[in-house]
Amino acid sequence: MKKALVVTIISIFAFSILTGCVSKKQNEEDGTIQNNINENVVKNQKVEEFEFTNTSIVYEDGKTTLTTVVTNTSNEKVNLIEFKIHVKDKDGNEIIEMIGFVGEELQPKESRLISSYSIEDLSLADTIEYEIVR
């Protein structure tokens, strides 16, 4: 009985791991690679009075789309035209610098979904850092 329970638990664990790998391969086969598993890419970040959350990278049809939600965490209106997105590899070398364009002021606690695009495959990016442009 205990042996059956252990085998079942191990099987479920193995299936969970394999399912994640298989789904990534299926995405690669249809031209889509999504890098939402790297903690340094998707982690929430705060830079000055702005917080960046819900970041994702999707590579599809020869184009990478990086999306993030930027929120004004202050209690004042803040003008934010753009911010830089530094995408780095595992060695800390910058792969590309992208621009996140907001283009107007954000009210206190207001959020905007920002999308940036590149023709480079950024699905293997290791780290993303944001820089506010004043």
PyMOL commands that set and color helices and strands:
alter all, ss='L'
color gray80, all
select helices_A, chain A and resi 2-29+39-42
alter helices_A, ss='H'
color red, helices_A
select strands_A, chain A and resi 32-34+45-47+50-60+63-72+78-88+94-106+111-118+127-133
alter strands_A, ss='S'
color yellow, strands_A
deselect
rebuild
show_as cartoon
